[in-house]
Structures are given as C-alpha cells and as structure tokens.
Amino acid sequence: MGSVLEVVLRVGFVQAASTKDLEPGKMMGVEVGGKAVFIANVGGKFYAMGNRCTHAGCMLSDGTLRGENVTCSCHSSVFDVKTGNVVRGPAKKPELAFQVKIEGDQILVNV
C-alpha cells in the first residue's frame, strides 16, 4: 500500500476523458467534479484548465487551439494551455490550471 501522501494525491484526480478521444492539436470541454474543464492535447501531452474565459465567461473549448495557446471565440483573449496565464487580453485574470495524469488511456484531472 502507498503512503498516506500518495493516497491523498490520488483522491483528487477524476477521470475526465480518454486519450483516444483527443488527438494531438485537439481540445475539448468536459465537466469534472461540477467544474467546466478545458483539456488540450499539445504534441501528445495533455493539459487542463478552466473552460470559461475570465473576460466574459465564454467556453474556451469553442475557441481555436494554436500550439500551446487557445483563443476565445468571443473576444479573442488568448490563454496558455500549460499554465492558464493570459497571453493577450482583453482577459486580465488567468484561468485555473489543473494537474493532469494519464493512466492507461484515461485522462485524469485533479480538480
């Protein structure tokens, strides 16, 4: 059995999607633990953050993914999918980034 710390860390991760559903360069929006979550596959590595633009609440998964950045479809705010940081406004507040873990073909997100 793992340490207490390992058990605590595993509790926060929730199955969000399958790697089979998200090819490199693609993104999707899912609900995890009651939260709107944006997941992106950037070069075979998966990232997750909040799915609502901090400027006007639009769904980032409706936007455009270019490399490591997602552009909101409403007012063109750009966020770094790795960190949730604002690359270009009008948004000023970053998105909350979530830890991602892959187990088999499952994408797990710590919300």
Sequence and secondary structure as in RCSB ss.txt:
>XXXX:A:sequence
MGSVLEVVLRVGFVQAASTKDLEPGKMMGVEVGGKAVFIANVGGKFYAMGNRCTHAGCMLSDGTLRGENVTCSCH
SSVFDVKTGNVVRGPAKKPELAFQVKIEGDQILVNV
>XXXX:A:secstr
   HHHHHHHHTEEEEEEGGG  TT EEEEEETTEEEEEEEETTEEEEEESB TTT  BGGGSEEETTEEE TTT
  EEETTT  EEESS  S   EEEEEEETTEEEEE 
